Amino acid sequence: MRILMITMSLLGMMSCTHLQAGAQQNTAQETFTVENVGDGVYVHHGVHLDIDEGYQGDICNISFIVGSRGVAVIDTGGSFKVGQQLREAIRKVTPLPVLYVINTHVHPDHVYGNAAFLADKAEFVGHEKLANAMETRREQYAKLNARLLHEDANGSELIKPTIAVKSNLELDLGDRKLELTAHPAAHTNTDLSLIETRTSTLFTGDLLFIERIPVVEMDIKGLIAEIEKLKTSPVKQVVPGHGPVTKRWIEALNDAQRYLDVLLKDVRASIKKGESMESAMNSAAASEKAKWKLFDIANRRNVNTIYPALEWE
């Protein structure tokens, strides 16, 4: 039996609605909570787990926006199961159709819930390079999800975009607009951000991490450059790919940029000294360790990613 309850306090009725799936439901988290961060913009916060340590398919922020014509979903979680939980949460808020499912990039924790929205006949929206990236990684990601999630991986599949964003695109939800931007290579080569104009909310995808350490898969210099550009966004609050929604978003972007600058500087210094990549993994950005969750595992992975590329500068 599934129990869904709406929890409200006096403060909650003014600023925050929580939709919670009861403990009787077998969920990736004990409860599936959706926060109203302002005027029809809802966010579910994933927990701070690394994909190699305790991963359960629900580690990133997944969101939806309700307009007069329908709903736009931003990222769908790491499994069909999490996508279903998100869809059920949407149905508790509105009967309006899901018009768009927007993926901010290719990583499996953000896209594997897409299949839960196939029945809605929504348009799937992503970076112009997303479809190819999904196809290239299909077998690898399927094996990864099966290994990490076991039965919870059932039903998960990579759903390619039906609308590809080359540079900029505007989507209309009726009484509110979404302004989408496709970014050059940064966190990945498939990064997409968007601004919901009525509430002036920026969704960064994994161009921004808050609390947990930023991750670099593609181009650290490109990521630093895109973070710098995001600082000029005409917004009041930011939903990062991981971590809490914030109105102190310039500070959050500065924090991420500081870490990346230190990491880049330290790895370059290690290469100049002739130190091995393993040595750099143990020393680079050590001054940042106390400032980030999941530092030990993710910082080493970042060094492993950027060291070979920087050797050829």
C-alpha positions in Angstrom: 0.0 0.0 0.0 1.3 3.5 -0.8 0.7 6.4 1.5 1.3 9.9 0.3 0.8 12.8 2.7 1.2 16.5 2.5 3.1 18.0 5.4 2.5 21.6 6.1 3.5 24.0 8.9 2.4 27.6 9.2 5.7 28.5 7.7 5.4 25.7 5.1 2.0 27.0 3.9 3.7 30.3 3.1 6.9 29.1 1.6 7.3 25.4 1.3 5.2 22.4 0.4 6.6 18.9 1.2 5.2 15.9 -0.5 6.3 12.7 1.2 6.0 9.1 0.2 5.4 7.1 3.4 7.8 4.6 4.8 5.6 1.7 3.5 6.8 2.6 0.0 10.0 1.0 -1.1 11.9 4.1 -2.3 15.5 5.1 -3.2 15.3 7.4 -0.2 13.2 6.7 2.9 10.9 9.5 1.7 10.5 11.3 -1.5 10.3 15.0 -0.7 9.5 17.9 -3.1 10.1 21.5 -2.0 8.2 24.4 -3.5 11.0 27.0 -3.8 8.6 29.7 -5.2 5.5 30.2 -7.3 5.2 26.7 -8.9 8.9 25.8 -9.0 9.5 22.5 -7.2 12.8 20.7 -6.4 13.6 17.2 -5.1 17.0 17.1 -3.4 19.1 14.0 -3.9 21.4 12.9 -1.1 25.1 13.5 -1.1 26.4 10.0 -2.1 29.1 9.2 -4.6 28.1 7.0 -7.5 30.8 4.6 -6.4 29.9 4.6 -2.7 26.3 3.8 -1.6 24.7 5.0 -4.8 20.9 4.4 -4.9 19.9 6.3 -8.0 18.8 9.5 -6.1 21.7 11.8 -5.6 21.0 14.9 -7.8 18.4 17.6 -7.8 15.4 16.9 -10.0 12.8 19.6 -10.5 9.5 20.6 -12.2 7.9 23.9 -13.1 4.1 24.2 -13.4 2.7 26.7 -15.9 -0.8 27.4 -17.1 -0.4 25.0 -20.1 1.5 22.3 -18.4 4.6 21.1 -16.7 8.3 21.1 -17.5 10.6 18.6 -15.7 14.3 19.3 -15.2 16.2 16.0 -14.9 14.6 12.8 -13.8 16.9 10.9 -11.5 19.1 7.8 -11.8 16.4 5.2 -12.4 12.9 4.6 -13.8 11.9 4.1 -10.2 13.0 7.6 -9.2 11.4 9.0 -12.3 8.1 7.4 -11.3 8.4 8.9 -7.8 8.9 12.3 -9.4 5.9 11.8 -11.7 3.7 10.8 -8.8 4.8 13.9 -6.9 3.8 16.0 -9.9 0.4 14.5 -10.0 -0.1 15.5 -6.4 0.5 19.1 -7.4 -1.3 19.4 -10.7 -3.3 17.4 -13.3 -1.8 19.4 -16.1 0.2 17.5 -18.7 4.0 17.1 -18.7 5.0 19.0 -21.8 8.8 18.9 -21.6 11.4 16.7 -20.0 14.7 18.6 -20.0 18.0 16.9 -19.3 20.9 19.2 -18.2 23.5 16.7 -19.3 24.2 13.0 -20.0 25.2 11.6 -16.6 23.1 8.7 -15.5 22.0 10.1 -12.1 20.2 12.9 -14.1 18.6 11.0 -17.1 17.6 7.4 -16.2 14.2 8.5 -14.9 13.2 9.8 -18.4 11.3 6.6 -19.3 8.7 7.3 -16.5 7.4 10.2 -18.7 7.1 8.3 -22.0 3.3 7.8 -21.4 2.9 11.6 -21.1 4.1 12.0 -24.7 6.3 14.8 -23.6 9.0 16.4 -25.7 12.5 15.4 -24.4 14.9 18.3 -24.6 18.7 18.3 -24.4 22.0 19.7 -25.7 22.6 19.0 -29.4 25.3 16.5 -28.4 23.2 14.7 -25.9 21.7 12.1 -28.2 25.2 11.0 -29.5 26.6 10.9 -25.9 23.7 8.7 -24.7 24.2 6.3 -27.6 28.0 6.1 -27.0 27.5 5.4 -23.3 24.4 3.2 -23.5 26.1 -0.1 -22.9 28.4 1.2 -20.2 25.7 3.0 -18.3 23.3 0.0 -18.5 26.0 -2.2 -16.9 26.8 0.4 -14.3 23.1 0.9 -13.3 22.5 -2.9 -13.1 25.6 -3.4 -11.0 24.8 -0.5 -8.6 21.0 -0.6 -8.4 20.2 -4.3 -9.1 16.3 -4.7 -9.3 15.9 -0.9 -8.9 17.5 -0.5 -12.3 14.5 -2.3 -14.0 12.7 -0.2 -16.5 15.5 2.4 -16.8 16.5 3.4 -20.3 18.2 6.2 -22.0 15.6 8.3 -23.8 17.2 10.6 -26.4 16.0 14.2 -26.9 13.3 15.0 -29.4 14.3 18.6 -29.3 18.1 19.4 -29.6 19.4 22.8 -28.3 22.3 24.1 -30.3 22.7 27.5 -28.6 19.5 29.0 -27.1 15.9 28.0 -27.0 12.7 29.4 -25.4 10.0 27.1 -24.2 6.5 28.3 -23.3 4.5 26.9 -20.4 1.7 29.4 -21.0 2.2 32.1 -18.4 5.9 31.5 -18.0 8.9 31.1 -20.2 12.0 28.9 -20.0 15.2 30.2 -21.5 17.6 27.4 -22.3 21.3 27.7 -23.0 23.6 25.0 -24.5 27.1 25.4 -23.2 30.5 24.5 -24.7 32.5 21.7 -23.2 32.7 22.2 -19.4 31.4 19.7 -16.8 30.6 17.5 -19.8 30.2 18.3 -23.5 26.4 18.1 -23.1 25.7 20.8 -20.5 22.5 22.7 -20.6 21.2 25.4 -18.2 17.9 27.2 -18.1 16.2 30.2 -16.5 12.6 30.3 -15.5 11.8 34.0 -16.0 8.8 34.5 -13.7 10.6 33.6 -10.6 14.1 34.4 -12.0 15.4 30.9 -11.1 18.5 29.5 -12.8 18.9 25.7 -13.1 22.6 25.1 -13.6 22.7 21.3 -13.8 26.2 20.2 -12.8 27.9 23.4 -13.8 27.4 24.1 -10.1 27.8 21.9 -7.1 27.0 23.2 -3.6 28.3 21.5 -0.4 29.6 18.5 -2.3 32.8 18.8 -4.4 32.5 19.9 -8.0 33.1 17.2 -10.6 35.0 17.6 -13.9 34.5 15.1 -16.6 35.4 17.1 -19.7 37.3 20.4 -19.5 38.3 22.2 -16.3 39.2 25.4 -18.1 35.9 25.3 -19.9 34.0 24.8 -16.7 35.8 27.7 -15.0 34.8 29.9 -18.0 31.2 28.8 -17.9 30.9 29.5 -14.2 32.3 33.0 -14.8 29.6 33.5 -17.4 26.8 32.3 -15.1 27.7 35.1 -12.7 26.1 37.5 -15.1 22.7 35.7 -15.1 19.7 37.9 -14.4 18.3 35.7 -11.6 17.4 35.8 -7.9 18.0 32.2 -7.0 19.8 29.1 -8.3 19.0 25.4 -8.3 22.4 23.6 -8.6 22.8 20.1 -9.9 23.7 18.9 -6.4 23.1 20.7 -3.1 20.6 23.2 -1.7 18.7 25.9 -3.6 20.3 29.3 -2.8 19.8 33.0 -3.2 23.5 33.5 -2.4 24.3 32.1 -5.7 27.2 34.4 -6.6 28.9 33.1 -3.5 28.2 29.5 -4.4 29.7 30.0 -7.9 32.7 31.7 -6.4 33.2 28.7 -4.1 33.1 26.3 -7.0 35.4 28.4 -9.1 37.9 28.8 -6.2 38.2 25.0 -5.9 38.6 24.5 -9.6 41.2 27.3 -9.8 43.2 25.7 -7.0 42.9 22.3 -8.6 44.1 23.5 -11.9 47.0 25.4 -10.4 48.2 22.5 -8.3 48.0 19.9 -11.0 49.9 22.2 -13.4 52.5 22.6 -10.7 52.8 18.8 -10.2 53.3 18.3 -13.9 55.9 21.0 -14.1 57.8 19.3 -11.2 57.6 16.0 -13.0 55.4 14.4 -10.3 53.3 11.4 -11.2 49.6 11.5 -11.5 49.3 9.3 -8.4 51.3 11.9 -6.5 49.1 14.7 -7.7 46.0 12.8 -6.7 47.4 12.8 -3.1 48.3 16.5 -3.0 46.4 18.6 -5.5 43.8 21.0 -4.0 44.5 19.6 -0.4 43.8 23.1 0.9 40.1 22.6 -0.2 39.6 19.3 1.6 37.7 20.6 4.7 35.4 22.7 2.5 33.6 20.0 0.5 31.7 16.7 1.1 33.0 13.6 -0.8 36.4 15.3 -1.3 38.6 12.3 -0.9 37.0 10.2 -3.7 35.9 12.9 -6.1 39.0 15.1 -6.0 41.2 12.1 -6.9 38.9 11.4 -9.8 39.1 15.0 -10.9 42.9 14.8 -11.0 42.8 11.6 -12.9 40.6 13.4 -15.5 42.5 16.6 -16.0 46.1 15.5 -15.5 46.5 13.8 -18.9 44.9 16.7 -20.7 47.1 19.3 -18.9 50.3 17.4 -19.8 49.8 18.5 -23.4 49.3 22.2 -22.7 
